[in-house]
């Protein structure tokens, strides 16, 4: 992978990038500096990565009819899952070398505006031209040994997860009412490996940081459905669930950047992360006015224990990887105390089948969700904190065509800003920006 960064082009939360998927973030820089052909490159990265995952699983289920109501039954079963996942990355970072390398050598103009000239973008980088120019002119870069070492080792991990689960549930159909009570029990066992990156690390280092964790959970739940009318359905549910940490955050890696001698920058994994556990309450109403059409509205509420946040802090005499640093910043995923999330959601879908011929294949679907709530993390700071990784507003609109064996869709997605990294104070929180995407 080759990336070019321009000297003097500062990146901040207010800036934006247009990706291949047409994701647009507000605050796009439009200053004349972005069209200056004398701008010089500051960094180029080459990367190779090998990811491996092996999954073994087996399950068995048994269903027995019950002489209760209409077509009632009871069902039991178990499942065994063994997952092994590893990631190995090799990366070489180059900083500016003895020979200046300007954007004029590899500039690409392309489209200069987006969304009806509301947003403009200056020069961009032609990937193929940049790679060819760099390989033909090696003096424009020099190897960043420390950065290459950290990037190569910090993302390497090896995780094995084993889950044994069993469940029992009943389906009780009595007239217009359907009840589905049940319980699931799971035992999880995690074993993780990663690498410590500090001043004494070498590219030949193997795994030297290890973690282990086991836990057992029970998840009772009840789902209910009422067929109130031929085209009207009411639903309700009280359930419990679990959310396991990502493998990359469980890996016990330690990465230390001491390029600033006065303030080390430490990034840590966390093999002690607990899975978050949620109690969920859902109510919804569904109306089916015609075949292929639905209008629905719902309310949900979740009480979550041990939510996982990315936390940032700065302190003194911090020990990481067996080394103590006089002053450092630390970024690490952590469990916070609890979180409450509530929301409303609306959905509609209809196809205009009553229209003649070709027009009858067109349809539209849309959904909108509004979310509110807060979390508490007393170990980090007092008071309520924003919901992590959770946008308050999400929406999607699709225009589709389905007829004559042809299926096509044009979709627009919107997601409002959300908290990305939790700081010691609200002023040091890092938020994402809203995104809009057309597919």
Rosetta blueprint (number, residue, H / E / L):
1 X L
2 X L
3 X L
4 X L
5 X E
6 X E
7 X L
8 X L
9 X L
10 X L
11 X L
12 X L
13 X L
14 X L
15 X L
16 X L
17 X L
18 X L
19 X L
20 X L
21 X L
22 X L
23 X L
24 X E
25 X L
26 X L
27 X L
28 X L
29 X L
30 X L
31 X L
32 X H
33 X H
34 X H
35 X H
36 X L
37 X L
38 X L
39 X L
40 X E
41 X E
42 X E
43 X E
44 X E
45 X E
46 X E
47 X E
48 X E
49 X E
50 X E
51 X E
52 X E
53 X E
54 X E
55 X E
56 X E
57 X E
58 X E
59 X E
60 X E
61 X E
62 X E
63 X E
64 X E
65 X E
66 X E
67 X L
68 X L
69 X L
70 X L
71 X L
72 X E
73 X E
74 X E
75 X E
76 X E
77 X E
78 X E
79 X E
80 X E
81 X E
82 X E
83 X E
84 X E
85 X E
86 X E
87 X E
88 X E
89 X E
90 X E
91 X E
92 X E
93 X E
94 X E
95 X E
96 X E
97 X L
98 X L
99 X L
100 X L
101 X L
102 X E
103 X H
104 X H
105 X H
106 X L
107 X E
108 X E
109 X L
110 X L
111 X L
112 X L
113 X E
114 X E
115 X L
116 X L
117 X L
118 X L
119 X E
120 X E
121 X L
122 X L
123 X L
124 X E
125 X E
126 X L
127 X H
128 X H
129 X H
130 X H
131 X H
132 X H
133 X H
134 X H
135 X H
136 X H
137 X L
138 X H
139 X H
140 X H
141 X E
142 X E
143 X E
144 X L
145 X H
146 X H
147 X H
148 X H
149 X H
150 X H
151 X H
152 X H
153 X H
154 X H
155 X L
156 X L
157 X E
158 X E
159 X E
160 X E
161 X E
162 X E
163 X E
164 X E
165 X E
166 X E
167 X E
168 X E
169 X E
170 X E
171 X E
172 X E
173 X E
174 X E
175 X L
176 X L
177 X E
178 X E
179 X E
180 X E
181 X E
182 X E
183 X E
184 X E
185 X E
186 X E
187 X E
188 X E
189 X E
190 X E
191 X E
192 X E
193 X E
194 X E
195 X L
196 X E
197 X E
198 X L
199 X L
200 X L
201 X L
202 X L
203 X L
204 X L
205 X L
206 X L
207 X L
208 X L
209 X E
210 X E
211 X E
212 X E
213 X E
214 X E
215 X E
216 X E
217 X E
218 X E
219 X E
220 X E
221 X E
222 X E
223 X E
224 X E
225 X E
226 X E
227 X E
228 X E
229 X E
230 X L
231 X L
232 X E
233 X E
234 X E
235 X E
236 X E
237 X E
238 X E
239 X E
240 X E
241 X E
242 X E
243 X E
244 X L
245 X L
246 X L
247 X H
248 X H
249 X H
250 X H
251 X L
252 X L
253 X L
254 X E
255 X E
256 X E
257 X E
258 X L
259 X L
260 X L
261 X L
262 X L
263 X L
264 X E
265 X E
266 X E
267 X E
268 X E
269 X L
270 X L
271 X L
272 X L
273 X L
274 X L
275 X L
276 X E
277 X E
278 X E
279 X E
280 X E
281 X E
282 X E
283 X E
284 X E
285 X E
286 X E
287 X E
288 X L
289 X L
290 X L
291 X L
292 X L
293 X L
294 X E
295 X E
296 X E
297 X E
298 X E
299 X E
300 X E
301 X E
302 X E
303 X E
304 X E
305 X E
306 X L
307 X L
308 X E
309 X E
310 X E
311 X E
312 X E
313 X E
314 X E
315 X E
316 X E
317 X E
318 X E
319 X E
320 X E
321 X L
322 X L
323 X E
324 X E
325 X E
326 X E
327 X E
328 X E
329 X E
330 X E
331 X E
332 X E
333 X E
334 X E
335 X E
336 X L
337 X L
338 X E
339 X E
340 X E
341 X E
342 X E
343 X E
344 X E
345 X E
346 X E
347 X E
348 X E
349 X E
350 X E
351 X E
352 X L
353 X L
354 X L
355 X L
356 X L
357 X H
358 X H
359 X H
360 X H
361 X H
362 X E
363 X E
364 X E
365 X E
366 X E
367 X E
368 X E
369 X E
370 X E
371 X E
372 X E
373 X E
374 X E
375 X E
376 X E
377 X E
378 X L
379 X L
380 X L
381 X E
382 X E
383 X E
384 X E
385 X E
386 X L
387 X L
388 X E
389 X L
390 X L
391 X L
392 X L
393 X E
394 X E
395 X E
396 X E
397 X E
398 X E
399 X E
400 X E
401 X E
402 X E
403 X E
404 X L
405 X L
406 X E
407 X E
408 X E
409 X E
410 X E
411 X E
412 X E
413 X E
414 X E
415 X E
416 X L
417 X L
418 X L
419 X E
420 X E
421 X E
422 X E
423 X L
424 X L
425 X L
426 X H
427 X H
428 X H
429 X L
430 X E
431 X E
432 X L
433 X L
434 X L
435 X E
436 X E
437 X E
438 X E
439 X L
